[in-house]
Amino acid sequence: MDIIELSKVAKDYYNSVKTPSLKQGWEKYVLTDGKTALFVGAAYQPKKGEVVFYLVVKNKNVLCQLHKTYEEPESSEKNNQK
């Protein structure tokens, strides 16, 4: 899945649980792998295949932006070369 499709999954999840009358606020971080989604804290480190989006309502519109993606851990071999 590309990032646009992943953001749609996150946005659909967010919209499914928010109050329809909400006009401002309700900041949430949504973790998704493209199949499932759930709320997480801002400090959550995504695992391989997961991404975290930041969502908020502003002027009755849901804004969605990429917050974090999975990062390969640096190997000790790479650290020794630095």
SULZIRA-V289906 format. One record per residue. RES is the residue in three letters. SS is DSSP state (2 for helix, 1 for strand, 0 for the rest). PSI is psi in radians with two decimals (NA if undefined). NEAR is the number of other C-alpha atoms within 10 Angstrom. Layout:
res=RES ss=SS psi=PSI near=NEAR
res=RES ss=SS psi=PSI near=NEAR
This chain:
res=MET ss=0 psi=2.48 near=9
res=ASP ss=0 psi=3.05 near=7
res=ILE ss=2 psi=-0.55 near=11
res=ILE ss=2 psi=-0.77 near=10
res=GLU ss=2 psi=-0.69 near=11
res=LEU ss=2 psi=-0.71 near=23
res=SER ss=2 psi=-0.58 near=23
res=LYS ss=2 psi=-0.71 near=14
res=VAL ss=2 psi=-0.79 near=20
res=ALA ss=2 psi=-0.76 near=29
res=LYS ss=2 psi=-0.72 near=21
res=ASP ss=2 psi=-0.72 near=12
res=TYR ss=2 psi=-0.85 near=18
res=TYR ss=2 psi=-0.83 near=23
res=ASN ss=2 psi=-0.51 near=14
res=SER ss=2 psi=-0.35 near=10
res=VAL ss=2 psi=-0.24 near=8
res=LYS ss=0 psi=2.74 near=11
res=THR ss=0 psi=2.26 near=10
res=PRO ss=0 psi=-0.48 near=9
res=SER ss=0 psi=-0.01 near=7
res=LEU ss=0 psi=2.27 near=14
res=LYS ss=0 psi=-0.52 near=14
res=GLN ss=0 psi=2.58 near=13
res=GLY ss=1 psi=-2.59 near=13
res=TRP ss=1 psi=1.15 near=14
res=GLU ss=1 psi=2.26 near=14
res=LYS ss=1 psi=2.64 near=18
res=TYR ss=1 psi=2.20 near=24
res=VAL ss=1 psi=2.18 near=25
res=LEU ss=1 psi=2.37 near=29
res=THR ss=1 psi=2.66 near=23
res=ASP ss=0 psi=0.13 near=18
res=GLY ss=0 psi=-0.36 near=18
res=LYS ss=0 psi=-0.77 near=9
res=THR ss=0 psi=2.88 near=12
res=ALA ss=1 psi=2.64 near=20
res=LEU ss=1 psi=2.79 near=14
res=PHE ss=1 psi=2.44 near=16
res=VAL ss=1 psi=2.98 near=17
res=GLY ss=0 psi=2.83 near=11
res=ALA ss=0 psi=-0.47 near=15
res=ALA ss=0 psi=-0.06 near=9
res=TYR ss=0 psi=2.32 near=12
res=GLN ss=0 psi=1.99 near=16
res=PRO ss=0 psi=2.56 near=17
res=LYS ss=0 psi=3.02 near=12
res=LYS ss=0 psi=2.27 near=11
res=GLY ss=0 psi=-0.04 near=11
res=GLU ss=0 psi=2.67 near=17
res=VAL ss=1 psi=2.70 near=24
res=VAL ss=1 psi=2.29 near=29
res=PHE ss=1 psi=2.58 near=23
res=TYR ss=1 psi=2.20 near=21
res=LEU ss=1 psi=2.51 near=23
res=VAL ss=1 psi=2.66 near=19
res=VAL ss=1 psi=2.23 near=18
res=LYS ss=1 psi=2.14 near=14
res=ASN ss=0 psi=0.78 near=10
res=LYS ss=0 psi=0.06 near=13
res=ASN ss=1 psi=2.43 near=11
res=VAL ss=1 psi=2.11 near=18
res=LEU ss=1 psi=2.38 near=14
res=CYS ss=1 psi=2.18 near=19
res=GLN ss=1 psi=2.61 near=13
res=LEU ss=1 psi=2.26 near=16
res=HIS ss=1 psi=-0.90 near=14
res=LYS ss=1 psi=2.59 near=18
res=THR ss=1 psi=2.95 near=16
res=TYR ss=0 psi=2.40 near=13
res=GLU ss=0 psi=2.29 near=10
res=GLU ss=0 psi=2.33 near=8
res=PRO ss=0 psi=2.51 near=6
res=GLU ss=0 psi=2.36 near=8
res=SER ss=0 psi=2.76 near=8
res=SER ss=2 psi=-0.48 near=8
res=GLU ss=2 psi=-0.75 near=8
res=LYS ss=2 psi=-0.68 near=8
res=ASN ss=2 psi=-0.61 near=8
res=ASN ss=2 psi=-0.45 near=7
res=GLN ss=2 psi=-0.30 near=6
res=LYS ss=0 psi=NA near=5
